C-alpha cells in the first residue's frame, strides 16, 4: 500500500466531533456549493441560448439572401430566386434547406380594430419542422396546386388585439398604388414570444399572393432563407479559421500598431476557446463560402446580424456566466488553501515526527495532497447531486417562471449538456488540485525540532 495514501486515509478517518472533521465538512461543502452553482448556471445559460436561437432560426433560418439595395423599406426588391444555391443546395454540405420568402406591409381591418402588420409570404417548400413548436392552435397553410392560398397564420398577440381565432376571416389591406385588399382566413395561431421582432407585427401567408399583388413572375421573390447544419463543422476546424483571422490581423498591423500585444492576447485567448463562439463561427464560415458563389447584386446577411440585439443579449449572459465561474473558482480555491493550511498547522507535530524519521518533503506534501484530492472528490460528488438535481426538478416541473415579454419564454429553460458537466467537474478538480500545491509548500519550512515541540 502507498504509505502517504495510508497516512492521509488515517487523517480523514478522524472522529466525527474532532476539529479536522469540521474542517473537512467545510471544504466539501465549499466545493459542492461552487460546482452546483456552476452546473446550474451553465445549463440554464445554454437553455436560454438554445431556446431563443431555435425560435429565431425556426422563423427566419440562419442566412438571408436579398437583392442588394440602399433602401430600408420593409418590402424587398424582387429577384429570380432560382439561383445556383436554390437549385443545387447539395453542393454545400452544410446547407439543409433553402426556401423563398417575401414581405409586404399592410393593415388588418377587423370589426373594431385596425392594426398595421407585415405579411410574410412563404412557398410550399417552407420548412415546417423548425416552425412547428411555435404553432399553438390550428394548422399551417394549405397550399393549393393552382392560384394562391387564402389562409394566414397570425400571432397570439395579433389575435388578441383583433379578437380573432382560428377559422375567422380577416380583411387585409396592402400598401400599394392603387391600394388592394384580400379577405383571408386564419388557419393557425403562433407564438414565439419575440414580440419586438415577430409576434407584434408578422403574419404568415402564401408567397403567391405577394407575387400576384406585385405583378411578379412565379420565379421571383423578395429573398431566400437558408437553413444550415451547424454541426457539420468540426470545433478544431472553426477554431483554426478564427485564429488565422486574428493572426492575419496582427501580421498586417504589426509594424504600425503599438497595441500588437493586446491583439496577440485576443488571438491567444481565442485559440484557448475562451472567447470562441462555435455557432457564430459556423454561421460566418457558411456565409463566406456561400457568398463567394453568389452574384454581386445579391446581399447575404446572417440572422445574427439581422437580430443583433438578441444575440448580443445572449452573449452578455454567456460572459456573465463565465465571470461567475471565475468567481466560484477563486472562492473555492481560497477556501481550500485555508483548509489545507489549517490541517497542516493542526498536524505540525506529525510533520515534525515524519521529518525526524527521514521522510522527504515531497512525501509529506503528498499526504496532504491525497487528503485534498479526497475532499475535492467528495465535494464534486455532492455538487453534481445538488446541481443536477435542481436542474432536473426545474426541467421536469418548471417551478421557476419568467415574464415572456422580457425573457422571450415563460419559464427558466434547462439544456442537458453532459459535455459541459464533465468539463466543469474536470476544471474544478484540476484547478483546485493545482492550487493546493501552494499551501503544501509551507511544509518545506517546518523545522522538525520546533514542530515536535509545537503546541
Secondary structure in CASP SS format (residue, H / E / C, confidence):
PFRMAT SS
TARGET T0000
AUTHOR 0000-0000-0000
METHOD secondary structure of the structure
MODEL  1
X C 1.00
X C 1.00
X H 1.00
X H 1.00
X H 1.00
X H 1.00
X H 1.00
X H 1.00
X H 1.00
X H 1.00
X H 1.00
X H 1.00
X C 1.00
X C 1.00
X C 1.00
X C 1.00
X C 1.00
X C 1.00
X H 1.00
X H 1.00
X H 1.00
X H 1.00
X H 1.00
X H 1.00
X H 1.00
X H 1.00
X H 1.00
X H 1.00
X H 1.00
X H 1.00
X H 1.00
X H 1.00
X H 1.00
X H 1.00
X H 1.00
X H 1.00
X H 1.00
X H 1.00
X H 1.00
X H 1.00
X H 1.00
X H 1.00
X H 1.00
X H 1.00
X H 1.00
X H 1.00
X H 1.00
X H 1.00
X H 1.00
X H 1.00
X H 1.00
X H 1.00
X H 1.00
X H 1.00
X H 1.00
X H 1.00
X H 1.00
X H 1.00
X H 1.00
X H 1.00
X C 1.00
X C 1.00
X E 1.00
X E 1.00
X E 1.00
X E 1.00
X E 1.00
X C 1.00
X C 1.00
X C 1.00
X C 1.00
X C 1.00
X C 1.00
X C 1.00
X C 1.00
X C 1.00
X C 1.00
X C 1.00
X E 1.00
X E 1.00
X C 1.00
X C 1.00
X C 1.00
X H 1.00
X H 1.00
X H 1.00
X H 1.00
X C 1.00
X H 1.00
X H 1.00
X H 1.00
X C 1.00
X C 1.00
X C 1.00
X E 1.00
X E 1.00
X E 1.00
X E 1.00
X E 1.00
X E 1.00
X E 1.00
X E 1.00
X E 1.00
X E 1.00
X E 1.00
X E 1.00
X E 1.00
X E 1.00
X E 1.00
X C 1.00
X C 1.00
X C 1.00
X C 1.00
X E 1.00
X E 1.00
X E 1.00
X E 1.00
X E 1.00
X E 1.00
X E 1.00
X E 1.00
X E 1.00
X C 1.00
X C 1.00
X C 1.00
X C 1.00
X C 1.00
X H 1.00
X H 1.00
X H 1.00
X H 1.00
X H 1.00
X H 1.00
X H 1.00
X E 1.00
X E 1.00
X E 1.00
X E 1.00
X C 1.00
X C 1.00
X C 1.00
X C 1.00
X C 1.00
X C 1.00
X C 1.00
X C 1.00
X C 1.00
X C 1.00
X C 1.00
X C 1.00
X E 1.00
X E 1.00
X E 1.00
X E 1.00
X E 1.00
X H 1.00
X H 1.00
X H 1.00
X H 1.00
X H 1.00
X H 1.00
X H 1.00
X C 1.00
X C 1.00
X C 1.00
X C 1.00
X C 1.00
X C 1.00
X E 1.00
X E 1.00
X E 1.00
X E 1.00
X E 1.00
X E 1.00
X C 1.00
X C 1.00
X C 1.00
X C 1.00
X C 1.00
X E 1.00
X E 1.00
X E 1.00
X E 1.00
X E 1.00
X E 1.00
X E 1.00
X E 1.00
X E 1.00
X E 1.00
X E 1.00
X C 1.00
X C 1.00
X C 1.00
X C 1.00
X H 1.00
X H 1.00
X H 1.00
X H 1.00
X H 1.00
X C 1.00
X C 1.00
X E 1.00
X E 1.00
X E 1.00
X E 1.00
X E 1.00
X H 1.00
X H 1.00
X H 1.00
X H 1.00
X H 1.00
X H 1.00
X H 1.00
X H 1.00
X C 1.00
X C 1.00
X C 1.00
X C 1.00
X C 1.00
X E 1.00
X E 1.00
X C 1.00
X E 1.00
X E 1.00
X E 1.00
X E 1.00
X E 1.00
X E 1.00
X C 1.00
X H 1.00
X H 1.00
X H 1.00
X C 1.00
X C 1.00
X H 1.00
X H 1.00
X H 1.00
X H 1.00
X H 1.00
X H 1.00
X H 1.00
X H 1.00
X H 1.00
X H 1.00
X H 1.00
X H 1.00
X H 1.00
X H 1.00
X H 1.00
X H 1.00
X H 1.00
X H 1.00
X H 1.00
X C 1.00
X C 1.00
X C 1.00
X C 1.00
X C 1.00
X C 1.00
X H 1.00
X H 1.00
X H 1.00
X H 1.00
X H 1.00
X H 1.00
X H 1.00
X H 1.00
X H 1.00
X H 1.00
X H 1.00
X H 1.00
X H 1.00
X C 1.00
X C 1.00
X C 1.00
X C 1.00
X C 1.00
X H 1.00
X H 1.00
X H 1.00
X H 1.00
X H 1.00
X H 1.00
X H 1.00
X H 1.00
X H 1.00
X H 1.00
X H 1.00
X H 1.00
X H 1.00
X H 1.00
X H 1.00
X H 1.00
X C 1.00
X C 1.00
X C 1.00
X C 1.00
X E 1.00
X E 1.00
X E 1.00
X E 1.00
X E 1.00
X H 1.00
X H 1.00
X H 1.00
X H 1.00
X C 1.00
X H 1.00
X H 1.00
X H 1.00
X H 1.00
X H 1.00
X H 1.00
X H 1.00
X H 1.00
X H 1.00
X H 1.00
X H 1.00
X H 1.00
X H 1.00
X H 1.00
X H 1.00
X H 1.00
X H 1.00
X H 1.00
X H 1.00
X H 1.00
X H 1.00
X H 1.00
X H 1.00
X H 1.00
X H 1.00
X H 1.00
X H 1.00
X H 1.00
X H 1.00
X H 1.00
X H 1.00
X H 1.00
X H 1.00
X H 1.00
X H 1.00
X H 1.00
X H 1.00
X H 1.00
X H 1.00
X C 1.00
X H 1.00
X H 1.00
X H 1.00
X H 1.00
X H 1.00
X H 1.00
X H 1.00
X H 1.00
X H 1.00
X C 1.00
X C 1.00
X C 1.00
X C 1.00
X H 1.00
X H 1.00
X H 1.00
X H 1.00
X H 1.00
X H 1.00
X H 1.00
X H 1.00
X H 1.00
X H 1.00
X H 1.00
X H 1.00
X H 1.00
X H 1.00
X H 1.00
X H 1.00
X H 1.00
X H 1.00
X H 1.00
X H 1.00
X H 1.00
X H 1.00
X H 1.00
X H 1.00
X H 1.00
X H 1.00
X H 1.00
X H 1.00
X H 1.00
X H 1.00
X H 1.00
X H 1.00
X H 1.00
X H 1.00
X H 1.00
X H 1.00
X H 1.00
X C 1.00
X C 1.00
X C 1.00
X E 1.00
X C 1.00
X C 1.00
X H 1.00
X H 1.00
X H 1.00
X H 1.00
X C 1.00
X C 1.00
X C 1.00
X E 1.00
X C 1.00
X C 1.00
X C 1.00
X C 1.00
X C 1.00
X C 1.00
X H 1.00
X H 1.00
X H 1.00
X H 1.00
X H 1.00
X H 1.00
X H 1.00
X H 1.00
X H 1.00
X H 1.00
X H 1.00
X H 1.00
X H 1.00
X H 1.00
X H 1.00
X H 1.00
X H 1.00
X H 1.00
X H 1.00
X H 1.00
X H 1.00
X H 1.00
X H 1.00
X H 1.00
X H 1.00
X H 1.00
X H 1.00
X H 1.00
X C 1.00
X C 1.00
X H 1.00
X H 1.00
X H 1.00
X H 1.00
X H 1.00
X H 1.00
X C 1.00
X C 1.00
END
